[in-house]
Amino acid sequence: MVRAVAGAVPVLVDGGIRRGTDVLRHWRSLHGLSWPVFFGLAARGEAGARHVIEMLNGELEVAMALCGCPSVG
């Protein structure tokens, strides 16, 4: 999709994010992580939402390390 529009319009991703590798893959166009956080919230309240965010953060750190990216910048 990104190649098809060739920069003419922004491509936003707001779904399908399940793992830290998904966050890394869609970094430039990621505009929402709502569903996984909502599922965590529904399952265990604030602690569940916090757990989902911490899990995604940990997976993102591992994915970045495996790609040789020392930081988000």
N, CA, C and O atoms as a DFTB+ gen file, in Angstrom:
292 C
 N C O
     1  1       0.820      -1.182       0.000
     2  2       0.000       0.000       0.000
     3  2       0.871       1.256       0.000
     4  3       0.608       2.203      -0.742
     5  1       1.891       1.256       0.824
     6  2       2.767       2.420       0.908
     7  2       3.437       2.684      -0.438
     8  3       3.525       3.830      -0.878
     9  1       3.906       1.628      -1.086
    10  2       4.516       1.797      -2.407
    11  2       3.506       2.276      -3.431
    12  3       3.845       3.068      -4.310
    13  1       2.274       1.809      -3.334
    14  2       1.248       2.166      -4.310
    15  2       0.923       3.659      -4.281
    16  3       0.714       4.259      -5.335
    17  1       0.877       4.270      -3.100
    18  2       0.547       5.695      -3.020
    19  2       1.778       6.573      -3.165
    20  3       1.652       7.782      -3.362
    21  1       2.950       5.996      -3.071
    22  2       4.229       6.684      -3.308
    23  2       4.327       8.030      -2.608
    24  3       4.798       9.004      -3.195
    25  1       3.884       8.089      -1.358
    26  2       4.013       9.319      -0.591
    27  2       2.950      10.364      -0.857
    28  3       2.973      11.429      -0.240
    29  1       2.019      10.089      -1.758
    30  2       0.982      11.070      -2.087
    31  2       0.027      11.301      -0.923
    32  3      -0.489      12.406      -0.753
    33  1      -0.210      10.277      -0.130
    34  2      -1.073      10.387       1.048
    35  2      -0.446       9.583       2.181
    36  3       0.242       8.594       1.931
    37  1      -0.676       9.998       3.418
    38  2      -0.137       9.211       4.528
    39  2      -0.905       7.900       4.689
    40  3      -2.124       7.858       4.522
    41  1      -0.186       6.847       5.010
    42  2      -0.797       5.546       5.276
    43  2      -0.711       5.309       6.774
    44  3       0.383       5.269       7.338
    45  1      -1.856       5.151       7.417
    46  2      -1.912       4.992       8.862
    47  2      -2.252       3.557       9.224
    48  3      -3.081       2.927       8.568
    49  1      -1.620       3.045      10.256
    50  2      -1.898       1.703      10.743
    51  2      -2.558       1.833      12.110
    52  3      -1.988       2.427      13.026
    53  1      -3.744       1.285      12.245
    54  2      -4.434       1.309      13.527
    55  2      -5.128      -0.024      13.756
    56  3      -6.313      -0.069      14.087
    57  1      -4.402      -1.081      13.583
    58  2      -4.956      -2.408      13.797
    59  2      -3.939      -3.452      13.390
    60  3      -3.005      -3.161      12.642
    61  1      -4.116      -4.645      13.872
    62  2      -3.208      -5.729      13.523
    63  2      -1.915      -5.720      14.314
    64  3      -1.026      -6.528      14.048
    65  1      -1.794      -4.829      15.275
    66  2      -0.591      -4.765      16.088
    67  2      -0.769      -5.729      17.257
    68  3      -1.592      -5.503      18.144
    69  1       0.003      -6.794      17.245
    70  2      -0.119      -7.805      18.289
    71  2       1.198      -8.065      19.026
    72  3       1.189      -8.501      20.177
    73  1       2.326      -7.798      18.366
    74  2       3.631      -8.099      18.935
    75  2       4.540      -6.885      18.799
    76  3       4.231      -5.946      18.066
    77  1       5.649      -6.912      19.504
    78  2       6.629      -5.838      19.398
    79  2       7.207      -5.721      18.004
    80  3       7.567      -4.628      17.568
    81  1       7.300      -6.850      17.295
    82  2       7.809      -6.800      15.922
    83  2       6.847      -6.036      15.005
    84  3       7.282      -5.402      14.044
    85  1       5.547      -6.094      15.296
    86  2       4.582      -5.319      14.516
    87  2       4.796      -3.820      14.735
    88  3       4.679      -3.026      13.802
    89  1       5.108      -3.446      15.965
    90  2       5.380      -2.037      16.269
    91  2       6.594      -1.575      15.477
    92  3       6.567      -0.501      14.876
    93  1       7.651      -2.366      15.470
    94  2       8.867      -2.011      14.734
    95  2       8.607      -1.934      13.232
    96  3       9.075      -1.009      12.568
    97  1       7.877      -2.881      12.705
    98  2       7.608      -2.946      11.271
    99  2       6.817      -1.736      10.782
   100  3       7.033      -1.264       9.666
   101  1       5.913      -1.238      11.602
   102  2       5.025      -0.149      11.187
   103  2       5.328       1.152      11.913
   104  3       4.445       1.998      12.059
   105  1       6.559       1.323      12.370
   106  2       6.916       2.453      13.225
   107  2       6.499       3.804      12.651
   108  3       5.897       4.608      13.362
   109  1       6.799       4.068      11.398
   110  2       6.523       5.386      10.812
   111  2       5.045       5.665      10.612
   112  3       4.633       6.824      10.597
   113  1       4.245       4.629      10.460
   114  2       2.827       4.849      10.186
   115  2       1.915       4.408      11.332
   116  3       0.693       4.404      11.187
   117  1       2.498       4.042      12.451
   118  2       1.697       3.557      13.575
   119  2       1.055       4.726      14.304
   120  3       1.744       5.638      14.760
   121  1      -0.254       4.694      14.411
   122  2      -0.966       5.787      15.074
   123  2      -1.898       5.305      16.168
   124  3      -2.642       6.104      16.738
   125  1      -1.876       4.044      16.469
   126  2      -2.732       3.574      17.542
   127  2      -2.407       2.164      17.977
   128  3      -2.156       1.280      17.158
   129  1      -2.416       1.978      19.247
   130  2      -2.241       0.639      19.816
   131  2      -3.445       0.325      20.684
   132  3      -3.323      -0.343      21.711
   133  1      -4.583       0.799      20.279
   134  2      -5.750       0.761      21.147
   135  2      -6.267      -0.642      21.442
   136  3      -6.543      -0.944      22.603
   137  1      -6.409      -1.505      20.454
   138  2      -7.056      -2.795      20.702
   139  2      -6.334      -3.678      21.693
   140  3      -6.977      -4.173      22.618
   141  1      -5.043      -3.907      21.563
   142  2      -4.387      -4.751      22.568
   143  2      -4.522      -4.180      23.979
   144  3      -4.715      -4.925      24.939
   145  1      -4.419      -2.857      24.101
   146  2      -4.543      -2.221      25.412
   147  2      -5.971      -2.378      25.943
   148  3      -6.164      -2.638      27.130
   149  1      -6.963      -2.222      25.076
   150  2      -8.359      -2.409      25.493
   151  2      -8.621      -3.838      25.949
   152  3      -9.348      -4.058      26.919
   153  1      -8.030      -4.816      25.252
   154  2      -8.209      -6.210      25.655
   155  2      -7.599      -6.453      27.036
   156  3      -8.195      -7.132      27.871
   157  1      -6.415      -5.897      27.272
   158  2      -5.785      -6.011      28.585
   159  2      -6.621      -5.335      29.661
   160  3      -6.755      -5.852      30.770
   161  1      -7.182      -4.176      29.327
   162  2      -8.034      -3.449      30.263
   163  2      -9.283      -4.250      30.597
   164  3      -9.694      -4.323      31.755
   165  1      -9.880      -4.849      29.578
   166  2     -11.090      -5.652      29.800
   167  2     -10.794      -6.894      30.631
   168  3     -11.623      -7.318      31.435
   169  1      -9.624      -7.473      30.440
   170  2      -9.287      -8.715      31.140
   171  2      -8.909      -8.485      32.597
   172  3      -9.349      -9.220      33.481
   173  1      -8.076      -7.446      32.851
   174  2      -7.553      -7.271      34.211
   175  2      -7.508      -5.821      34.666
   176  3      -6.750      -5.478      35.573
   177  1      -8.311      -4.972      34.045
   178  2      -8.340      -3.570      34.454
   179  2      -7.042      -2.846      34.120
   180  3      -6.365      -3.171      33.145
   181  1      -6.707      -1.857      34.951
   182  2      -5.509      -1.060      34.705
   183  2      -4.251      -1.922      34.671
   184  3      -3.355      -1.684      33.860
   185  1      -4.183      -2.910      35.539
   186  2      -3.007      -3.793      35.576
   187  2      -2.862      -4.552      34.258
   188  3      -1.741      -4.769      33.797
   189  1      -3.967      -4.955      33.648
   190  2      -3.921      -5.653      32.371
   191  2      -3.444      -4.754      31.246
   192  3      -2.639      -5.167      30.411
   193  1      -3.944      -3.516      31.225
   194  2      -3.510      -2.559      30.204
   195  2      -2.029      -2.255      30.355
   196  3      -1.288      -2.206      29.372
   197  1      -1.611      -2.055      31.582
   198  2      -0.192      -1.782      31.856
   199  2       0.681      -2.971      31.423
   200  3       1.758      -2.780      30.860
   201  1       0.216      -4.182      31.687
   202  2       0.954      -5.390      31.304
   203  2       1.126      -5.470      29.783
   204  3       2.206      -5.805      29.298
   205  1       0.069      -5.164      29.036
   206  2       0.145      -5.200      27.571
   207  2       1.185      -4.196      27.070
   208  3       1.997      -4.519      26.203
   209  1       1.160      -2.990      27.614
   210  2       2.118      -1.960      27.184
   211  2       3.541      -2.388      27.520
   212  3       4.445      -2.221      26.701
   213  1       3.749      -2.933      28.708
   214  2       5.088      -3.396      29.101
   215  2       5.547      -4.553      28.224
   216  3       6.718      -4.625      27.849
   217  1       4.626      -5.459      27.894
   218  2       4.963      -6.593      27.038
   219  2       5.372      -6.113      25.638
   220  3       6.381      -6.565      25.097
   221  1       4.593      -5.204      25.058
   222  2       4.925      -4.672      23.732
   223  2       6.254      -3.930      23.754
   224  3       7.044      -4.040      22.816
   225  1       6.504      -3.176      24.821
   226  2       7.762      -2.454      24.946
   227  2       8.943      -3.423      25.006
   228  3       9.954      -3.205      24.338
   229  1       8.827      -4.474      25.786
   230  2       9.898      -5.470      25.886
   231  2      10.155      -6.164      24.561
   232  3      11.305      -6.366      24.172
   233  1       9.079      -6.532      23.862
   234  2       9.227      -7.185      22.559
   235  2       9.837      -6.232      21.534
   236  3      10.635      -6.649      20.694
   237  1       9.462      -4.952      21.602
   238  2      10.041      -3.952      20.692
   239  2      11.536      -3.825      20.940
   240  3      12.315      -3.763      19.989
   241  1      11.945      -3.786      22.194
   242  2      13.371      -3.686      22.517
   243  2      14.149      -4.869      21.959
   244  3      15.237      -4.690      21.410
   245  1      13.608      -6.075      22.093
   246  2      14.276      -7.270      21.559
   247  2      14.344      -7.204      20.035
   248  3      15.390      -7.484      19.450
   249  1      13.241      -6.837      19.391
   250  2      13.212      -6.750      17.925
   251  2      14.211      -5.723      17.420
   252  3      14.900      -5.952      16.426
   253  1      14.288      -4.578      18.116
   254  2      15.249      -3.543      17.709
   255  2      16.684      -4.048      17.864
   256  3      17.519      -3.805      16.993
   257  1      16.974      -4.737      18.947
   258  2      18.316      -5.270      19.167
   259  2      18.682      -6.270      18.075
   260  3      19.807      -6.264      17.574
   261  1      17.738      -7.124      17.710
   262  2      18.000      -8.113      16.655
   263  2      18.216      -7.454      15.286
   264  3      18.889      -8.016      14.421
   265  1      17.645      -6.272      15.098
   266  2      17.831      -5.544      13.835
   267  2      19.047      -4.635      13.872
   268  3      19.396      -4.025      12.861
   269  1      19.698      -4.539      15.028
   270  2      20.869      -3.667      15.157
   271  2      20.506      -2.210      15.374
   272  3      21.331      -1.331      15.120
   273  1      19.299      -1.929      15.836
   274  2      18.871      -0.555      16.103
   275  2      19.051      -0.283      17.600
   276  3      18.304      -0.828      18.412
   277  1      20.027       0.550      17.980
   278  2      20.252       0.799      19.390
   279  2      19.219       1.701      20.048
   280  3      19.061       1.678      21.269
   281  1      18.506       2.505      19.237
   282  2      17.496       3.400      19.806
   283  2      16.420       3.681      18.780
   284  3      16.590       3.392      17.596
   285  1      15.319       4.242      19.231
   286  2      14.228       4.586      18.330
   287  2      14.658       5.691      17.356
   288  3      14.247       5.699      16.195
   289  1      15.476       6.609      17.833
   290  2      15.959       7.707      16.987
   291  2      16.741       7.211      15.827
   292  3      17.219       8.008      15.019
